[in-house]
């Protein structure tokens, strides 16, 4: 009887695939940077919490983001990513980041009608390695009762013309905080950085920050939607959607 010599080869291949899968899982990691997670505010005023998620592993990873809220039925809470804020009934998002890539995630809470306290919990879980997950609670008190000072007036970011071709100018509203060290970056809608556009103090941006629709290597980008992100020491503080019309 002849012995099938393919069996050891097939068994070895299965073993190699299993080891590769285990190694890929071991290389998964992420870092979730949360600027702040508790504020006081008035009724009908939206509080925006800004966070950034980084894939610090060495393989691509898919992340599941889940939102659970405990607050009055008259309050509204929503999640945002780099290009869009979703309606309140969207409570789970999923997206993939390449190694070293990052993505903006925001949480908006608006107390309406009823005074009180509300908390929204956001959980981020890696699907490569389900044991890798983190949960943060974002709290709002209305009216504000904490003795801690509230953050200063928010910074703003705008662009004109928008849509544009081939050039637009971004403007930063320093909102009385001209000494803040800031950065403006441009991302595509998959969260990839395409242009590190500007670095400096808010006051130095008053004349406008031009963008010619090119990436960091000077290559013309294809037409479509992009997102400019204004960030400071505490993380993302403002975003604006840009449309490059071609």
Kinemage of the C-alpha trace (Angstrom):
@kinemage 1
@onewidth
@group {chain A} dominant
@subgroup {mainchain}
@vectorlist {calphas} color= white
{ca unk a 1} P 0.000 0.000 0.000
{ca unk a 2} L 1.331 3.406 -0.925
{ca unk a 3} L 1.407 6.043 1.794
{ca unk a 4} L -0.009 9.469 0.906
{ca unk a 5} L 3.039 11.728 1.167
{ca unk a 6} L 0.860 14.884 1.013
{ca unk a 7} L -0.522 14.396 4.517
{ca unk a 8} L 2.553 15.637 6.422
{ca unk a 9} L 2.734 18.646 4.088
{ca unk a 10} L -0.951 19.499 4.649
{ca unk a 11} L -0.589 19.063 8.408
{ca unk a 12} L 2.455 21.341 8.427
{ca unk a 13} L 0.577 23.966 6.418
{ca unk a 14} L -2.355 23.894 8.857
{ca unk a 15} L 0.068 24.291 11.769
{ca unk a 16} L 1.816 27.228 10.098
{ca unk a 17} L -1.511 28.973 9.457
{ca unk a 18} L -2.546 28.481 13.076
{ca unk a 19} L 0.757 29.890 14.324
{ca unk a 20} L 0.460 32.875 11.958
{ca unk a 21} L -3.059 33.620 13.212
{ca unk a 22} L -1.869 33.446 16.822
{ca unk a 23} L 1.050 35.752 16.059
{ca unk a 24} L -1.253 38.263 14.330
{ca unk a 25} L -3.513 38.367 17.373
{ca unk a 26} L -0.533 38.923 19.647
{ca unk a 27} L 0.480 41.931 17.526
{ca unk a 28} L -2.871 43.692 17.957
{ca unk a 29} L -2.984 46.740 20.200
{ca unk a 30} L -4.695 50.126 20.405
{ca unk a 31} L -4.478 53.362 22.340
{ca unk a 32} L -7.579 55.478 23.029
{ca unk a 33} L -6.802 59.090 23.944
{ca unk a 34} L -9.681 60.885 25.716
{ca unk a 35} L -9.342 64.646 26.198
{ca unk a 36} L -11.975 64.886 28.974
{ca unk a 37} L -15.070 62.962 30.051
{ca unk a 38} L -17.211 65.149 32.361
{ca unk a 39} L -18.698 68.640 32.051
{ca unk a 40} L -21.545 70.796 33.228
{ca unk a 41} L -23.776 72.673 30.810
{ca unk a 42} L -27.120 74.388 30.330
{ca unk a 43} L -30.239 72.908 28.759
{ca unk a 44} L -30.301 72.657 24.957
{ca unk a 45} L -26.518 73.121 24.742
{ca unk a 46} L -24.526 70.312 23.093
{ca unk a 47} L -21.394 69.111 24.868
{ca unk a 48} L -18.848 67.533 22.530
{ca unk a 49} L -16.256 65.129 23.886
{ca unk a 50} L -13.265 64.591 21.587
{ca unk a 51} L -11.230 61.378 21.450
{ca unk a 52} L -8.663 59.780 19.148
{ca unk a 53} L -8.167 56.049 18.533
{ca unk a 54} L -4.748 54.761 17.428
{ca unk a 55} L -3.838 51.324 16.077
{ca unk a 56} L -0.543 50.793 17.913
{ca unk a 57} L -0.217 47.189 16.752
{ca unk a 58} L 1.680 45.859 13.758
{ca unk a 59} L -1.311 44.434 11.859
{ca unk a 60} L -4.543 45.919 10.513
{ca unk a 61} L -7.326 45.717 13.077
{ca unk a 62} L -11.100 46.148 12.996
{ca unk a 63} L -12.686 47.929 15.956
{ca unk a 64} L -16.269 47.726 17.179
{ca unk a 65} L -17.538 50.869 18.938
{ca unk a 66} L -20.657 50.468 21.097
{ca unk a 67} L -22.662 53.213 22.840
{ca unk a 68} L -24.898 52.689 25.900
{ca unk a 69} L -26.588 55.660 27.614
{ca unk a 70} L -28.203 56.245 30.991
{ca unk a 71} L -30.079 59.553 30.949
{ca unk a 72} L -33.478 61.179 30.554
{ca unk a 73} L -35.452 60.140 27.476
{ca unk a 74} L -35.467 63.815 26.499
{ca unk a 75} L -31.681 63.981 26.271
{ca unk a 76} L -29.907 63.257 22.996
{ca unk a 77} L -26.553 61.528 22.585
{ca unk a 78} L -24.770 60.775 19.318
{ca unk a 79} L -21.476 59.375 18.088
{ca unk a 80} L -19.271 61.012 15.464
{ca unk a 81} L -16.335 59.770 13.415
{ca unk a 82} L -13.885 61.738 11.305
{ca unk a 83} L -16.458 62.676 8.674
{ca unk a 84} L -19.961 62.331 10.103
{ca unk a 85} L -22.170 62.590 13.209
{ca unk a 86} L -24.722 59.773 13.277
{ca unk a 87} L -28.367 59.904 14.429
{ca unk a 88} L -29.058 58.829 18.042
{ca unk a 89} L -30.418 55.406 17.072
{ca unk a 90} L -27.004 54.410 15.657
{ca unk a 91} L -25.392 52.815 18.717
{ca unk a 92} L -22.676 50.694 17.111
{ca unk a 93} L -19.951 51.508 14.580
{ca unk a 94} L -17.242 49.332 13.074
{ca unk a 95} L -14.172 50.331 11.105
{ca unk a 96} L -10.662 49.132 10.241
{ca unk a 97} L -7.366 50.929 10.900
{ca unk a 98} L -4.017 50.053 9.408
{ca unk a 99} L -0.965 49.852 11.707
{ca unk a 100} L 0.002 53.349 12.887
{ca unk a 101} L -3.264 54.911 11.649
{ca unk a 102} L -5.583 56.966 13.846
{ca unk a 103} L -9.211 58.051 13.775
{ca unk a 104} L -11.241 60.752 15.492
{ca unk a 105} L -14.242 59.624 17.551
{ca unk a 106} L -16.614 62.100 19.173
{ca unk a 107} L -19.491 61.886 21.645
{ca unk a 108} L -22.160 64.615 21.663
{ca unk a 109} L -24.601 64.917 24.581
{ca unk a 110} L -27.452 67.445 24.600
{ca unk a 111} L -29.644 67.806 27.741
{ca unk a 112} L -33.141 68.795 26.614
{ca unk a 113} L -36.242 69.674 28.685
{ca unk a 114} L -35.195 67.885 31.879
{ca unk a 115} L -32.470 68.991 34.278
{ca unk a 116} L -30.284 66.277 35.738
{ca unk a 117} L -27.297 64.037 35.133
{ca unk a 118} L -26.576 61.725 32.228
{ca unk a 119} L -23.814 59.302 31.288
{ca unk a 120} L -22.958 57.678 27.980
{ca unk a 121} L -20.588 54.716 28.013
{ca unk a 122} L -18.498 54.033 24.912
{ca unk a 123} L -16.762 50.673 24.555
{ca unk a 124} L -14.080 50.057 21.934
{ca unk a 125} L -13.217 46.414 21.273
{ca unk a 126} L -10.658 44.944 18.903
{ca unk a 127} L -12.100 42.162 16.769
{ca unk a 128} L -8.620 40.741 16.132
{ca unk a 129} L -8.257 40.113 19.839
{ca unk a 130} L -11.628 40.374 21.648
{ca unk a 131} L -9.941 40.591 25.050
{ca unk a 132} L -8.532 43.992 24.028
{ca unk a 133} L -11.221 46.507 24.902
{ca unk a 134} L -11.747 49.698 26.882
{ca unk a 135} L -14.839 51.510 28.207
{ca unk a 136} L -15.103 55.201 29.129
{ca unk a 137} L -18.110 57.001 30.602
{ca unk a 138} L -18.865 60.537 29.358
{ca unk a 139} L -20.900 62.531 31.894
{ca unk a 140} L -22.951 65.710 31.649
{ca unk a 141} L -24.571 67.599 34.535
{ca unk a 142} L -27.270 70.191 33.821
{ca unk a 143} L -27.252 72.706 35.301
{ca unk a 144} L -23.520 72.742 36.042
{ca unk a 145} L -23.012 72.143 39.764
{ca unk a 146} L -19.314 71.300 39.845
{ca unk a 147} L -16.935 73.796 41.388
{ca unk a 148} L -14.369 72.967 38.724
{ca unk a 149} L -14.061 75.614 35.984
{ca unk a 150} L -15.578 74.760 32.638
{ca unk a 151} L -13.358 74.727 29.538
{ca unk a 152} L -12.780 78.001 27.736
{ca unk a 153} L -14.684 79.033 24.643
{ca unk a 154} L -14.327 76.444 21.883
{ca unk a 155} L -12.044 76.901 18.928
{ca unk a 156} L -13.638 76.894 15.504
{ca unk a 157} L -12.557 75.786 12.038
{ca unk a 158} L -14.070 76.842 8.708
{ca unk a 159} L -13.170 76.707 5.013
{ca unk a 160} L -14.030 78.840 1.991
{ca unk a 161} L -14.715 78.239 -0.781
{ca unk a 162} L -16.177 74.822 -0.027
{ca unk a 163} L -16.661 72.911 -2.351
{ca unk a 164} L -13.437 74.078 -4.011
{ca unk a 165} L -11.142 73.463 -6.983
{ca unk a 166} L -8.211 73.610 -6.762
{ca unk a 167} L -7.694 75.774 -3.651
{ca unk a 168} L -9.470 76.606 -0.388
{ca unk a 169} L -8.526 78.605 2.705
{ca unk a 170} L -9.119 77.317 6.230
{ca unk a 171} L -9.652 79.796 9.034
{ca unk a 172} L -9.264 79.267 12.777
{ca unk a 173} L -11.458 81.197 15.217
{ca unk a 174} L -9.143 81.590 18.224
{ca unk a 175} L -12.140 82.414 20.489
{ca unk a 176} L -10.020 84.477 22.858
{ca unk a 177} L -7.255 81.836 23.098
{ca unk a 178} L -4.575 83.158 20.717
{ca unk a 179} L -1.658 81.435 22.488
{ca unk a 180} L -2.854 77.844 22.060
{ca unk a 181} L -0.478 75.582 20.099
{ca unk a 182} L -2.523 73.995 17.334
{ca unk a 183} L -2.297 71.724 14.301
{ca unk a 184} L -4.444 71.398 11.182
{ca unk a 185} L -4.376 68.060 9.341
{ca unk a 186} L -6.374 66.767 6.386
{ca unk a 187} L -7.735 63.197 6.279
{ca unk a 188} L -9.619 61.181 3.722
{ca unk a 189} L -12.906 59.562 4.750
{ca unk a 190} L -11.128 56.319 5.653
{ca unk a 191} L -9.275 58.214 8.371
{ca unk a 192} L -5.899 58.271 6.592
{ca unk a 193} L -3.731 61.385 7.012
{ca unk a 194} L -3.131 62.898 3.574
{ca unk a 195} L -1.714 66.311 4.494
{ca unk a 196} L -0.083 67.670 7.671
{ca unk a 197} L -1.157 71.164 6.698
{ca unk a 198} L -0.178 73.600 9.445
{ca unk a 199} L 1.380 73.941 12.914
{ca unk a 200} L 1.479 77.075 15.082
{ca unk a 201} L -0.385 79.328 17.505
{ca unk a 202} L -4.017 80.255 16.903
{ca unk a 203} L -3.116 83.925 16.466
{ca unk a 204} L -0.784 83.126 13.553
{ca unk a 205} L -3.645 81.470 11.627
{ca unk a 206} L -5.803 84.583 11.461
{ca unk a 207} L -4.734 85.283 7.892
{ca unk a 208} L -6.000 81.879 6.771
{ca unk a 209} L -4.360 78.519 5.997
{ca unk a 210} L -4.425 77.689 2.276
{ca unk a 211} L -4.735 74.137 0.952
{ca unk a 212} L -4.173 73.334 -2.713
{ca unk a 213} L -5.771 69.880 -2.725
{ca unk a 214} L -2.392 68.115 -2.645
{ca unk a 215} L -0.922 65.548 -0.267
{ca unk a 216} L 2.342 65.780 1.686
{ca unk a 217} L 4.306 64.651 -1.389
{ca unk a 218} L 2.818 67.353 -3.595
{ca unk a 219} L 0.566 64.993 -5.509
{ca unk a 220} L -2.874 66.199 -6.583
{ca unk a 221} L -5.562 64.285 -4.692
{ca unk a 222} L -8.643 62.896 -6.426
{ca unk a 223} L -11.942 64.718 -6.154
{ca unk a 224} L -14.170 63.813 -3.235
{ca unk a 225} L -14.762 64.489 0.449
{ca unk a 226} L -12.006 65.117 2.974
{ca unk a 227} L -11.935 66.215 6.609
{ca unk a 228} L -9.750 68.948 8.081
{ca unk a 229} L -9.072 68.452 11.786
{ca unk a 230} L -7.979 71.161 14.220
{ca unk a 231} L -6.203 69.698 17.248
{ca unk a 232} L -4.336 70.946 20.297
{ca unk a 233} L -2.558 69.539 23.324
{ca unk a 234} L -5.798 67.938 24.593
{ca unk a 235} L -6.716 66.316 21.265
{ca unk a 236} L -9.206 67.120 18.504
{ca unk a 237} L -11.138 70.356 19.045
{ca unk a 238} L -12.874 70.974 15.696
{ca unk a 239} L -13.429 69.333 12.314
{ca unk a 240} L -14.784 70.575 8.991
{ca unk a 241} L -15.754 68.516 5.948
{ca unk a 242} L -14.113 69.615 2.687
{ca unk a 243} L -15.281 68.772 -0.833
{ca unk a 244} L -12.670 68.828 -3.596
{ca unk a 245} L -14.721 69.184 -6.780
{ca unk a 246} L -13.165 67.735 -9.954
